[in-house]
Amino acid sequence: MRFLLDAEQREFARSLDGLLSSAGTPAAVRAWASGDPAPGRALWTRLGEAGVFALAVPEQYGGFGLMPVELTVAFTELGKCAAPGPLAETVAAAALLDRVGGAAAGRLPGIAAGTTVASLQVTSFGPYALDADAADAVFAVDGDTLRVARGAGPVQHSADPARRLARPSGGEVLARGPAVAAAAAYATDVAALVTAAQAVGLGRTLLARTVAYVNGRTQFGVPVGSFQAVKHRLADTLVALEFAEPLVRGAALALAAGDDAAGREIAAAKVTAGEAAYRAARTALQLHGAVGYTDELDLSLWIRKARPLRDAWGSPAACRARVLAA
């Protein structure tokens, strides 16, 4: 099994890093949290042009076919910049619609092109859809029934202000039957995998910015980063992230190969990456001191995203239970 990225995948990561670094994502995140999706939608269009969403869509609908490894590369970069929007939900919806087929698949070209922002709610994972108020289509799965929601209830804010939750309501039934339940199970695995990759990227940025901060801040005439207790805390955070990344990559390879153990691999990667990102957020908050608690600090956008990502599409307890059951 090859865990290292090839030259093309590394170049894809570099190109996305350049795109996102120049996009002013903190301002887009703050606007999204306030209910103004326009800057986030502009970024979404650029991501669509870069082929991010096409990685989850079959070729006959304008995509590249499901490419799990490349998706994790993209979502690691999206996590690094704390990009707003139902990113994981859109690629999971694409996987769902592809497997269901029929009329439902007619929405895939828009997803591939980045012109359709989709959200997904699966009853077994909770009653809420992420960013339903900003999405062009909200797909809801209840057991073996798939429908496209007619609307959504009031927005419920989460620990991350940019994650706006709402209950989808009503809507047209697109499909029913065992195939829907099977497709939903596959789609939630895709959502968990890319969320794990997002968490790794988030943790990387939190760690890098914290290292820069403690090396610039002085106490008793020396950098705070020279204190042994601080070094140990940062080293523990780095080890957690270094351990999580190959698990995410291995889970992507298992999913790409159609391995029967892919679900277990994804659950292991999700819990490990989520806990690593949460550790990075706690480290960043504590080592930044009182300034770490301020909303004005851009780093708060990353800090407040860590716990929701840890729990989205499979809480640590649920993922551990799935690994143990397998």
PESULZI-V600029 format. One record per residue. N is the residue number from 1. RES is the residue in one letter. SS is DSSP state (h for helix, s for strand, l for the rest). OMEGA is omega in degrees with one decimal (999 if undefined). Layout:
N:RES:SS:OMEGA + N:RES:SS:OMEGA
This chain:
1:M:l:-177.7 + 2:R:l:-179.2 + 3:F:l:-178.8 + 4:L:l:176.2 + 5:L:l:175.6 + 6:D:l:-174.3 + 7:A:h:-178.7 + 8:E:h:178.8 + 9:Q:h:177.4 + 10:R:h:177.9 + 11:E:h:175.9 + 12:F:h:178.3 + 13:A:h:179.9 + 14:R:h:-179.1 + 15:S:h:177.2 + 16:L:h:177.5 + 17:D:h:178.0 + 18:G:h:179.4 + 19:L:h:-174.3 + 20:L:h:179.9 + 21:S:h:-177.7 + 22:S:l:-171.9 + 23:A:l:-178.9 + 24:G:l:-174.4 + 25:T:h:178.1 + 26:P:h:178.1 + 27:A:h:178.6 + 28:A:h:178.8 + 29:V:h:-179.6 + 30:R:h:177.9 + 31:A:h:179.2 + 32:W:h:-179.3 + 33:A:h:-179.0 + 34:S:l:179.3 + 35:G:l:177.5 + 36:D:l:-175.3 + 37:P:l:-171.8 + 38:A:h:178.8 + 39:P:h:177.9 + 40:G:h:178.0 + 41:R:h:177.0 + 42:A:h:176.5 + 43:L:h:179.3 + 44:W:h:179.0 + 45:T:h:179.5 + 46:R:h:177.5 + 47:L:h:176.8 + 48:G:h:178.6 + 49:E:h:178.1 + 50:A:l:175.9 + 51:G:l:-177.0 + 52:V:l:-175.4 + 53:F:h:176.7 + 54:A:h:178.9 + 55:L:h:179.9 + 56:A:h:-173.5 + 57:V:l:178.6 + 58:P:l:-176.5 + 59:E:h:-176.4 + 60:Q:h:177.9 + 61:Y:h:175.9 + 62:G:l:-179.9 + 63:G:l:179.4 + 64:F:l:-170.0 + 65:G:l:-178.8 + 66:L:l:-178.8 + 67:M:l:-173.1 + 68:P:h:-178.7 + 69:V:h:179.6 + 70:E:h:175.8 + 71:L:h:178.9 + 72:T:h:174.7 + 73:V:h:-178.8 + 74:A:h:-175.6 + 75:F:h:171.6 + 76:T:h:178.0 + 77:E:h:177.5 + 78:L:h:175.8 + 79:G:h:-179.7 + 80:K:h:-177.6 + 81:C:l:178.5 + 82:A:l:-177.4 + 83:A:l:-178.9 + 84:P:l:173.3 + 85:G:l:-178.8 + 86:P:l:-174.5 + 87:L:h:179.9 + 88:A:h:-177.2 + 89:E:h:179.9 + 90:T:h:179.8 + 91:V:h:176.0 + 92:A:h:176.8 + 93:A:h:177.8 + 94:A:h:178.2 + 95:A:h:179.1 + 96:L:h:-176.5 + 97:L:h:178.2 + 98:D:h:-177.9 + 99:R:h:178.7 + 100:V:h:177.7 + 101:G:l:179.2 + 102:G:h:-178.0 + 103:A:h:-178.7 + 104:A:h:-177.2 + 105:A:h:179.6 + 106:G:h:179.3 + 107:R:h:-175.4 + 108:L:h:179.5 + 109:P:h:178.7 + 110:G:h:177.4 + 111:I:h:-178.9 + 112:A:h:-176.7 + 113:A:h:-177.6 + 114:G:l:178.5 + 115:T:l:178.6 + 116:T:l:172.8 + 117:V:l:-176.3 + 118:A:s:171.4 + 119:S:s:-174.7 + 120:L:s:174.3 + 121:Q:s:177.5 + 122:V:s:-170.7 + 123:T:h:-178.4 + 124:S:h:177.6 + 125:F:h:177.6 + 126:G:l:-174.1 + 127:P:l:-171.5 + 128:Y:l:170.6 + 129:A:s:-178.8 + 130:L:s:174.0 + 131:D:l:179.5 + 132:A:l:-178.8 + 133:D:l:-178.5 + 134:A:l:-175.9 + 135:A:l:175.2 + 136:D:l:179.3 + 137:A:s:177.7 + 138:V:s:-179.6 + 139:F:s:-177.8 + 140:A:s:179.0 + 141:V:s:175.8 + 142:D:s:-176.8 + 143:G:l:-178.8 + 144:D:l:-179.2 + 145:T:s:176.7 + 146:L:s:175.8 + 147:R:s:172.2 + 148:V:s:-170.5 + 149:A:l:178.2 + 150:R:l:-178.1 + 151:G:s:-179.4 + 152:A:s:179.4 + 153:G:l:-179.8 + 154:P:l:179.4 + 155:V:l:175.8 + 156:Q:s:-177.4 + 157:H:s:177.9 + 158:S:l:177.8 + 159:A:l:175.0 + 160:D:l:-176.8 + 161:P:l:-179.3 + 162:A:l:175.2 + 163:R:l:-174.3 + 164:R:s:-172.0 + 165:L:s:177.5 + 166:A:s:177.9 + 167:R:l:176.2 + 168:P:s:-177.6 + 169:S:s:174.5 + 170:G:l:173.9 + 171:G:l:-177.8 + 172:E:s:175.2 + 173:V:s:179.7 + 174:L:s:-177.7 + 175:A:s:175.2 + 176:R:s:173.4 + 177:G:l:-178.1 + 178:P:h:-179.9 + 179:A:h:178.8 + 180:V:h:179.4 + 181:A:h:178.7 + 182:A:h:179.4 + 183:A:h:179.3 + 184:A:h:177.9 + 185:A:h:178.0 + 186:Y:h:-178.7 + 187:A:h:179.5 + 188:T:h:172.4 + 189:D:h:177.5 + 190:V:h:179.4 + 191:A:h:-179.9 + 192:A:h:-179.0 + 193:L:h:-176.9 + 194:V:h:174.7 + 195:T:h:175.8 + 196:A:h:177.8 + 197:A:h:177.1 + 198:Q:h:-179.4 + 199:A:h:178.0 + 200:V:h:179.3 + 201:G:h:177.5 + 202:L:h:179.9 + 203:G:h:179.0 + 204:R:h:179.9 + 205:T:h:178.1 + 206:L:h:-179.7 + 207:L:h:-177.6 + 208:A:h:-178.9 + 209:R:h:177.9 + 210:T:h:176.4 + 211:V:h:179.7 + 212:A:h:-178.0 + 213:Y:h:-176.1 + 214:V:h:175.9 + 215:N:h:178.4 + 216:G:h:-179.2 + 217:R:l:-177.6 + 218:T:s:171.4 + 219:Q:s:-179.5 + 220:F:l:176.0 + 221:G:l:-180.0 + 222:V:s:177.7 + 223:P:s:176.8 + 224:V:h:-179.2 + 225:G:h:178.6 + 226:S:h:-179.6 + 227:F:l:-175.0 + 228:Q:h:-178.6 + 229:A:h:178.3 + 230:V:h:177.9 + 231:K:h:-179.7 + 232:H:h:-178.6 + 233:R:h:179.6 + 234:L:h:179.8 + 235:A:h:178.2 + 236:D:h:178.9 + 237:T:h:178.6 + 238:L:h:-179.8 + 239:V:h:179.8 + 240:A:h:179.4 + 241:L:h:178.6 + 242:E:h:178.3 + 243:F:h:-175.9 + 244:A:h:-172.0 + 245:E:h:178.3 + 246:P:h:175.6 + 247:L:h:176.7 + 248:V:h:179.7 + 249:R:h:179.3 + 250:G:h:177.9 + 251:A:h:178.2 + 252:A:h:178.6 + 253:L:h:178.3 + 254:A:h:179.2 + 255:L:h:179.7 + 256:A:h:-178.5 + 257:A:l:-176.7 + 258:G:l:-178.5 + 259:D:l:178.4 + 260:D:l:-179.3 + 261:A:l:-175.3 + 262:A:h:179.8 + 263:G:h:177.7 + 264:R:h:179.0 + 265:E:h:179.5 + 266:I:h:178.9 + 267:A:h:178.5 + 268:A:h:179.2 + 269:A:h:-177.1 + 270:K:h:-178.3 + 271:V:h:-178.1 + 272:T:h:-180.0 + 273:A:h:179.9 + 274:G:h:179.3 + 275:E:h:178.9 + 276:A:h:178.9 + 277:A:h:179.2 + 278:Y:h:175.4 + 279:R:h:179.4 + 280:A:h:179.0 + 281:A:h:179.0 + 282:R:h:177.7 + 283:T:h:-180.0 + 284:A:h:-178.2 + 285:L:h:-175.8 + 286:Q:h:-177.2 + 287:L:h:172.5 + 288:H:l:-180.0 + 289:G:h:-173.7 + 290:A:h:-179.2 + 291:V:h:179.8 + 292:G:h:-178.3 + 293:Y:h:-173.9 + 294:T:l:176.5 + 295:D:l:-178.1 + 296:E:l:178.3 + 297:L:l:-178.6 + 298:D:l:-178.5 + 299:L:h:179.0 + 300:S:h:178.7 + 301:L:h:176.9 + 302:W:h:-177.5 + 303:I:h:-174.1 + 304:R:h:179.3 + 305:K:h:-170.7 + 306:A:h:-176.3 + 307:R:h:176.2 + 308:P:h:177.1 + 309:L:h:179.0 + 310:R:h:-173.6 + 311:D:h:-176.9 + 312:A:l:176.3 + 313:W:l:175.4 + 314:G:l:178.8 + 315:S:l:177.1 + 316:P:h:-179.7 + 317:A:h:-179.4 + 318:A:h:179.4 + 319:C:h:178.4 + 320:R:h:178.6 + 321:A:h:-179.7 + 322:R:h:178.2 + 323:V:h:-178.7 + 324:L:h:-179.6 + 325:A:h:-180.0 + 326:A:l:999
